[in-house]
Structure formats: C-alpha cells, structure tokens
Amino acid sequence: MQALNYMQYDYDLIVIGSGPAGEGAAIKAAKEGLSVAIVEANDIGGNCTHQGTIPSKALRHAVSHFSFHEKYHDYSYPQMLENAAHVIHQQTDLKIGFYKRNQVDILHGFASFTDPHTLCIQRETEHETLKETYHARYFVIATGSRPYHPKDIDFSHPRILDSDSVLMLKDNPSSITIYGAGVIGCEYASIFRTLKIRVNLINNRERLLSFLDNEIIDALSYHFREQGIRTRHNEYYESIVADNDGVTMKLKSNKVIKSDYLLYAQGRTGNTDKLGLKSIGIEPNIRGSIEVNEHYQTLKHPHIYAAGDVVGHPSLASAAFDQGRFAATHISTGKCDAHLIKDIPTGIYTLPEISSVGKTEQELTNEKVPYEVGHAFFKDLARAQISGKTTGMLKIIFHRDTLKILGIHCFGSQASEIIHIGQAIMSQKGKANSLMYFINTTFNYPTMAEGYRVAALNGLNRL
C-alpha cells in the first residue's frame, strides 16, 4: 500500500456505520495495522443489533420459549420485548469492547462528505450542534438500510408500524394486519399469532416466499393456516387510513380489512440520502443502494468503498460482515482473493423456522438435472420426540448418478443450525460431496443431526 501522508489524513480509514459490514471492515483494517475510526449516529451495533436481526430474533425466541409455559397466555407483547432487551445490551457492550481492544476510535454523530477525502460529523448536545471535520485516505460506507416508506402512507400515526417501530410498541393488540409476506412479514406473522393476536397477512404474490423449495413453502402455508393466520395472496392496497380506533386497509380487489395496527413490511431502502454523496459524484439508485465493483469500490471514487445492505443483495448480516472484511483486505493489501460463497444459506425465523442451501426442486427441474430426494421427518426422530418438537422435516436433494448433494432444505425446530452440517458437505470438492458421507458417518444418538442419515438412506432407497 502506498505510504500515507499523516500530515494530511487523520485516519487511514474511516468506516461509516457500525453494523456487521462496518464492524467487519473496521476490525480487519485495525488488525492489519491501519489507523481506523468508526462513525455511528445512533447506538453501536447499527440496525442489525438494535432494530433488525438481533431484537426480532430475540423476541421470536422469547415468544417460542414462553409458548411452552402453561401461563404464557398471560404474557403480553411488551413483556416479550422486555425479555429480549437484555440480549441487545449484551451485544452492544461486546461490540464496544471489540473496538477498544483493537484501538478503533468511535466517532458519534451523523457523517456527510464535504469532499472525497473529508467528512463532516455532526452531533447534537443539550445546548448546541457540534460539527467536526475528519480527513481519511479511505472510507467504507456501511450505513445499512431502513424500512421502505411509500409516500401515501402516514407512518407518523402510532397505529402504522414498520419493522423498526414495531419493536417499540407498548400496546398488546388483539389484531394486526401485516402488509408484505416476505421474510420479515412471515416472521412477525408467526410471532404475533403465537401470542394469540389475530393476524391478516397480505401477500403481493401467488405464494409465500417463492424463492424457497415448493415443498417447504407448502409446509409453511399449511402451518400458517393451522395457526390461524389469514393469508391473502395476489393483493395490493388501494388506501390505508388510521384513526384512534385502528387501521382500515382497502385492497384493489375491493376487500376491506380492519385491525388494531398495521405493520408495513414491504422492502427496504439504503441509508444514503444524508451522506452528501451527490456532492462527490456518487449517485445511489432509487432504493438508495450504491453500485460497487467486485472489490466493493464505488465506481466514481476507488478509495471510497461500500458494503452490506447499502449495496443491495444479498442483504444478510452474515454476508455483510464478510463484505466489510473483503473491502478492508483490499484497502490494506491492494488485493482480495476472497469472495462471498456461491451457496449462502437462508435462515427464516418463523415458528417453526426454515433454512435452506443450494438448489430447489423447481430450479433443478427447469435445468433438466436428474435428481432424487431423501426425507427425514422430525416426528420419526428420537431427539424430536424427546423435545416434543416433532413438526418438520429435513430434505436432501442429490444427483441420481453421482450422488452429489445439490440442495438441502429444512423446516422445523433448529433448522438454521441443522442446515450447516449439510452446507459443510456441499462445500467439499469432488467425491467428498456425496450422499454417502451421511450414510457412512456415525452420528450421536439421539440428535437432530441424525436426520441426515435417515434422509440419505431414504433417498438411496428411491434409486
């Protein structure tokens, strides 16, 4: 890396945003010997820790745990939030410790570019607005995203919520309408319904989560019906009106849906509008995302990088952390040979949860790949019977001729943990990626992992 002019720059690298991408970039760069500062306008940890992944999954765990309690009907939604809050504090303290140990300075305030190498950081005190200017040789924009707000919906009304404000709800509603049946919408539908709150789930598409394997979608749809979630497909809103008594949504099909609250969960937009990017020639797209190259460099200024949700797909916390590390590696060494893995696992924290990696049956059918399927149903596994969590299945899709693992799909308790066993085998080269691994390996008994042997034998018997 070219020698730095320390008279000109306050830091080698300034990272804007302390979510997973920012954390990955800052810690990696610091470990490579660069002087690093991280800018955060709110609480350390970003949206992932305070409004997104951590609080919603902690809430979901609390709801799932207390649903087995004989008096769980006495627990309200705000009480569930309180049970989840301690996890957020633990994560925040942990991350602050990371930065201190790695000598990363934390700069509090809102950052905006005044020129390609200069940031103005503004923060409000009790008596005044303070502005400070910092210069750096490199920058990583890791400001994440926020819920998308259509202009015709009044999100200032307390009965109209998004995935951030729903975590501050102090009421315990009797009914809620969720507009948007993507991952966030389906997760919250499960949470609210488990708390015996009536749920209307409005889906713009023909099926739930159409990127999943059809068999998994069918299982989720069945359990949503059994739980009492009312799902309406191929529907779009015409108008949304809120008053002191509730929210009325009129659909374009002329249906009218009334509920205590509305949760709008349809898309996200990048947090780029206040960064002063246009003044330095960087133009985010209509959803606020920044275009970058394979090294996460912005196209206009190679010394300004962007990573995480702010660059769009795949918009996953785990991927964002890696993207931040890759950007910092390129900054510190001038190259980075690592890239995101091809098959990134999905984890959907509905009740029961879903996880998958690799191809679906419909994708392989379209590609005309000869495949077979093996199943292990949780109801037949001793560990599931012991725990009482017998809803679900593990599904292995493999090539008929080579026995290569092509896809793994899981629905049920601990699905997001179970999937990683299969992911590890799928990532192996040559004959190491084979159905025979699961057949010839001895698993602990009783375990949920044993489902891989059961599914593999089931699939082999089909040939």
C-alpha angles and dihedrals in degrees: 000000000000114000113266125237100231091187089064104037128057091198139012089227136014116193116202110211131025101223122113095292093047092046092050092049097044097047094044093049092047091051088052089058101258122138105245139187127184122208120211126176095192133014123338111263097046127223093326092063101034109028108009137033103004101044095041093048092044088050091049091050091050091050092047092048096047093044086075090054114100091227098041091120086072091062117094130208093255089053090053089052090053091053089053096046098080091062090059092052091049092050093048093051090047093053094046087054090053092056094046094050091049094045094242111157116227114218114193119211146058114304128212131169118246092177134352092277101032134078128192110208115199127191134171123233128185092269108022151008113258123204125191130180125218132182125207138173093223137022135195116201107210101155096137125207142285135211114289114247119201110215094235094062120082103225090173089074110097092227094057111077140180129198090277101046094042086072090061097050110133096185128084102222125204092212140017136183116215115201109202124040098209124118095294094044094049093046093053092043087060093046096050095042092050085057087055093251114146109248131201110191115196115201123190091202138062095253140022117265094349093191089072127085110279094238090056091047090052091050092050092047091050093051092046088056092046091050091051100251109152107218122191117193130204092020131139129186122250097186140350120207125179130192137162092286101048146289128300118202119191114199125211087246086064093251115140120210123190126191141150093255141010123219110198107205104164113127138316136247130215120257096238105110096093099042096089090238096149090059089063096041101260112132117194116206126253091281093049096255123144121225114231138173127242090283093051092251117145111245095236100045118026091196091060113075131185130201142169128025091344090073094048126229131079090021095189125140093227092050091045092057090053092046090054091050092049092051091050091048091054091048095050100040105021092241142055123192094182121097137175111284117259096236108047111184119237121223118193114182101209119136101285096026129229133215133170143168131190131006128352124223092252092053093050091046091053090048090049093233114160105237142159132204134225124195136199114188115209092223088068096050117096094217091054090048090051093050093042091233099119098146113108148039144233117228126194120193115197140170112267095221106035098026088226113161108247103172142355124203128182133186121183144044114347092005092144090056097041093053094067093068089060092041090058092054093044090055093058120104127243120339092354086079098070142126087236091072090070093044095049098040121092111228127199110262127253099023138124087239088069085075088081091063091046092049093045093052090046090053094045090053089058094062 
